[in-house]
Amino acid sequence: MSVLALHTIALLLVWGTVVALDLVSVPQAMLSRPLVAGTVAGWLVGDVEAGLRIGAVLELFALDVLPIGAVRYPDYGPATVAAVALGAGAPWELGLGLSVGMALLLAVLGGWSLQVVRRWNAHAIQHRAAALAAGESGAIRRLQYAGLLRDAARGALLSTLGLFGAWALGHWAVPDRETAVGLTLVAIGGGLSAVAGGAVRSAGRGARLRWLVAGAVAGTVLAVLR
Amino acid sequence: MTGGWRALLRLLALQGTWNYERMLGVGMGYAAEPLLEDLKTVDPVRHGEAVVRSAEFFNCNPNLAGLALGATARAEYEAVPGAQIARLRTALCSPLGAMGDELFWAGLVPALAGLALAAVVLGAGWWAVLGLLVTYNLVRAGTAVWALHAGFDAGMRVGTAIGASWLPRAVTRIGPVAGASVGLAVPLMAAWYLRGFGWIGAIGALAVAAVGASVSRWFGPSMTSVRFALLAMGLLLFFRWVGL
């Protein structure tokens, strides 16, 4: 992890909070996609290449997830921001594995924190049940703003934890070269298995599967020709 | 329809109070408030009842919620019996959820993400990311505006309006596009990452991918791709620690 200026850390915290809010609460504009969150985080720390590389691997994991309704899913946004902070400044072949490993742990923690916020929202609604039953618009507004605030606090906390984790790993847990490369290869392999498994599962047996195969053939040809 | 733009902006925060009891209910109530404002002067009692109904249990894909929001707001102005409006809301949950999830989460998002990943590999850099953001949000904003207006215009006949609209066709067409896009991205990504590691490294990573895909398939939800990757990393660190 390269040494980050205080204002850069502050910007990463703000960006981590924004992408955490974007996942479910507001505005769901795909800012929380790892590819987007990572690229912007890379730009903030002055290493867009690291942001793209780390964001793209985590995007492969995210493509395995359908963020539907009550399903429990990882929150990759703040995790990606912290991972880029950890991996920036190092050759990506060495930094990517450890960064992705930390990001996956944080993403799982983020998914769990979403459940906590949802339960708090339910408690708040029960607390204001009488006002809701009376048709008070003010109660609806207050519930909504409090829910958004809770999610923002969740995002800020997760981002703080992630950046602290990045700092700690960057200082005290730098693996040797062979281990770092091994972790990177496992991260890439894990990402490829996630996206391939998810794509085959959602393709079923109809037209989508045929187009998936056609796309894979075209991609292989392009990859060989490059 | 007055308050339409404010309702559209509030729809962006529809899931701000997501919970396991009312799900999107309170968010719908929040978005409905500007649409129901005129009712307050015309019929204050009805307005109060409409506000209560608007915040009750509701769930669907957030990008298509405007259809239900517009339809129920129109029904409130037309003094449709409350029980009928409640039934309409309940009836809309499943189709709007299924179509929206299929169109956006299983269709548009993987289609655009796959294209963006392929474009990154082909050298587009952050332009690919910008393209993903702009395209998604243009489609989403267009859908939101259409949904709210279509719902308000149709009122209680919103089901027929949805069936006759572009939506069912788009849902069937986006799946193959998403499949092709993700299929294109996977080999390109693999080559982009593994080119610098030599044959042994590439074979190792692809073996991890093959084992991961098989294990996830056999063990299902108990062994997700994230759990598999963390387990594989843990095993690697353990083996390195014991000196293998």
Interface residues (C-beta under 8 A of the other chain):
Chain A: V24 S25 V26 P27 Q28 A29 M30 L31 R33 L35 V36 T39 W43 V48 L52 R53 A56 V57 E59 L60 F61 A62 L63 D64 L66 P67 I68 G69 A70 P74 E93 G97 V100 G101 L104 L105 A107 V108 R118 R119 N121 A122 A124 I125 Q126 L132 A133 A134 G135 E136 S137 I140 R141 L143 Q144 Y145 A146 G147 L148 D151 P175 D176 E178 T179 V181 G182 L183 L185 V186 A187 I188 G189 G190 G191 L192 S193 A194 V195 A196 G197 G198 A199 V200 S202 A203 G206 A207 R208 L209 R210 W211 L212 V213 A214 G215 A216 V217 A218 G219 T220 L222 A223 V224 R226
Chain B: L12 A13 Q15 G16 T17 W18 N19 Y20 E21 R22 M23 V26 G27 G29 Y30 E33 H47 G48 E49 A50 V51 V52 A55 N59 P62 N63 G97 D101 W105 A106 V109 P110 L112 A113 G114 A116 L117 A118 V120 L122 G125 W126 V129 L132 L133 Y136 N137 R140 G175 P176 V177 A178 G179 A180 S181 V182 G183 L184 A185 V186 P187 L188 M189 A190 A191 W192 Y193 L194 G196 F197 G201 G204 A205 L206 A207 V208 A209 A210 V211 G212 A213 S216 R217 T224 S225 V226 F228 A229 L230 A232 M233 L236 L237 R240
